[in-house]
Amino acid sequence: MAGVGSAVAADLIGSKDIKNDSVRSVDLKDEDVQKVDIGSAAVGLDELTGQVKNKMKDGTLTGLEADGPYPGYTVLSQGDNSKDLWKADSGASLQVSWVKCAPGKVALGGGFSRADEGTEAFRGLQIVSSRPATYQYGVEVSKGIKGDPDGSIRPNAWVVEGFNNGSTTDLVVRPWVVCAELD
């Protein structure tokens, strides 16, 4: 194929022409393999470097934190309503709890836990949403990333929504958010 331009070669050489297991790291241009090129489960704990694993193990992974309203465990100066009670109204109203990351941090994930009410009281708890959100001044805002045609958000909080289908016991639903600093 001497003398054939790369544009022409790209049209002539296809996946069927490449022998399985023949392309190696040295054959790839640096930083050319993107997230879309690998499966969602292709990179896991086993693929992390020892340095990253050690930082995770000893708690020195910079900027990573979990915030939630567990009494005496975290101080939520960033904002939350997570100590508010979900009123026992037999499921009449959608109720919301949220917790926010520290300034400058982004929500990577989250979830919720229950408070100390008995198991019987939580039988009527119905969660319909546990999701990332953007909060400003105690209010959820729909503020898309500038220039993103899909309207994606840079979440700084975690929201849990649902119903208290009970009729006698108000419940505390504690949202948790995992936050980190991103460039």
C-alpha positions in Angstrom: 0.0 0.0 0.0 3.0 2.2 -0.5 2.0 5.7 -1.7 -1.7 5.3 -0.7 -2.8 8.3 1.4 -4.2 7.6 4.8 -7.7 8.8 3.8 -7.8 6.2 1.1 -6.3 3.6 3.3 -9.0 4.3 5.9 -11.6 3.4 3.3 -9.8 0.2 2.3 -8.9 -1.2 5.7 -11.7 -2.3 7.9 -12.2 -4.3 11.2 -12.3 -7.6 9.3 -8.8 -6.8 7.9 -7.2 -6.6 11.3 -6.0 -9.8 12.9 -7.5 -10.3 16.4 -5.1 -9.3 19.3 -2.7 -7.6 16.8 -3.3 -3.9 17.7 -1.1 -3.0 20.7 -0.8 0.2 22.9 2.2 1.4 20.8 -0.1 1.4 17.7 -2.5 3.8 19.3 -2.1 7.6 19.3 -1.7 8.9 22.9 -5.1 10.0 24.4 -7.0 8.7 21.4 -9.1 6.1 23.2 -12.1 7.8 24.7 -14.8 6.7 27.2 -17.1 5.8 24.4 -14.6 3.4 23.1 -14.6 1.1 26.2 -17.5 -0.7 27.9 -19.1 0.8 31.0 -17.8 -2.1 33.1 -14.4 -2.3 31.5 -12.6 -0.3 34.1 -13.0 -1.3 37.7 -11.0 -1.5 40.9 -8.6 -4.0 39.4 -7.6 -1.5 36.7 -6.8 1.3 39.1 -3.1 2.0 39.9 -1.7 1.0 43.2 -1.3 4.7 44.0 -5.0 5.4 43.5 -6.0 2.3 45.5 -3.7 3.3 48.4 -5.2 6.9 48.4 -8.7 5.4 48.5 -7.7 3.0 51.3 -5.9 5.5 53.5 -8.5 8.3 52.9 -6.1 10.7 51.1 -7.9 10.9 47.8 -8.0 14.7 47.4 -11.4 16.4 47.6 -13.5 13.3 48.0 -16.2 13.5 50.7 -19.6 12.2 51.7 -22.0 14.6 53.4 -25.2 13.5 55.1 -27.2 14.6 58.2 -26.1 11.9 60.6 -26.0 13.7 64.0 -22.5 14.2 65.3 -21.0 12.7 62.1 -21.0 15.6 59.6 -21.6 19.3 59.9 -23.8 20.5 57.1 -22.9 24.2 56.8 -23.3 24.0 53.0 -27.1 23.6 53.3 -29.7 21.0 53.6 -33.2 20.4 54.7 -32.5 16.8 55.6 -33.6 17.0 59.2 -37.1 18.0 58.2 -39.8 15.5 58.9 -41.8 13.8 56.2 -45.3 14.3 57.5 -47.5 11.2 58.0 -50.2 12.2 55.6 -51.1 8.8 54.1 -49.2 9.6 50.9 -51.1 12.8 50.1 -48.1 14.9 49.3 -44.7 14.5 47.6 -42.0 15.2 50.1 -38.4 16.2 49.5 -35.1 16.0 51.4 -31.8 17.3 50.0 -28.1 17.9 51.0 -25.5 20.0 49.2 -21.8 19.6 48.6 -19.2 22.1 49.9 -18.7 25.1 47.7 -16.7 24.2 44.6 -17.4 20.5 44.7 -19.5 18.4 42.4 -22.0 15.6 43.4 -20.7 12.3 42.1 -23.4 10.2 43.6 -25.7 9.8 46.5 -28.5 8.0 48.2 -30.4 8.1 51.5 -30.8 6.4 54.9 -33.5 6.4 57.4 -33.4 7.9 60.9 -34.1 6.0 64.1 -37.8 5.5 63.9 -38.8 1.8 64.2 -39.0 -0.6 61.3 -42.8 -0.6 61.5 -42.9 3.2 60.8 -40.8 2.8 57.6 -43.1 0.2 56.0 -45.0 3.1 54.6 -42.0 4.9 53.1 -42.1 5.2 49.3 -39.1 6.6 47.6 -39.8 7.7 44.0 -36.6 9.6 43.2 -33.0 9.7 44.4 -31.0 11.9 42.0 -28.4 14.6 41.5 -29.5 18.2 41.4 -28.2 21.8 41.5 -29.1 23.9 44.5 -28.7 27.6 45.1 -29.8 29.5 48.2 -31.9 26.5 49.4 -33.8 26.1 46.1 -33.3 23.6 43.3 -32.5 25.4 40.0 -32.4 24.1 36.4 -29.2 25.6 35.4 -27.6 23.9 32.4 -23.8 23.9 31.7 -23.1 26.9 29.5 -22.6 25.8 25.9 -23.9 22.2 26.5 -26.5 21.5 23.8 -28.1 18.8 25.9 -28.7 21.0 28.9 -26.7 18.8 31.2 -26.2 20.1 34.8 -23.2 20.2 37.1 -24.9 18.8 40.2 -23.9 20.1 43.7 -26.5 18.3 45.7 -28.5 15.1 46.1 -32.3 15.0 46.3 -34.6 12.3 47.6 -38.3 12.5 46.9 -41.2 10.3 48.0 -44.2 9.7 50.1 -44.9 8.9 53.7 -47.8 6.6 53.3 -48.2 6.2 57.1 -50.9 8.0 59.0 -49.3 8.3 62.5 -45.5 8.6 62.4 -43.6 11.4 60.8 -40.3 10.2 59.3 -36.8 11.5 58.8 -35.3 10.6 55.4 -31.5 11.4 55.3 -30.0 12.1 51.9 -26.3 11.5 51.4 -24.1 13.0 48.7 -20.6 12.0 47.6 -18.7 15.0 46.4 -15.3 15.8 44.9 -13.3 18.6 43.3 -13.2 18.5 39.5 -11.1 20.7 37.2 
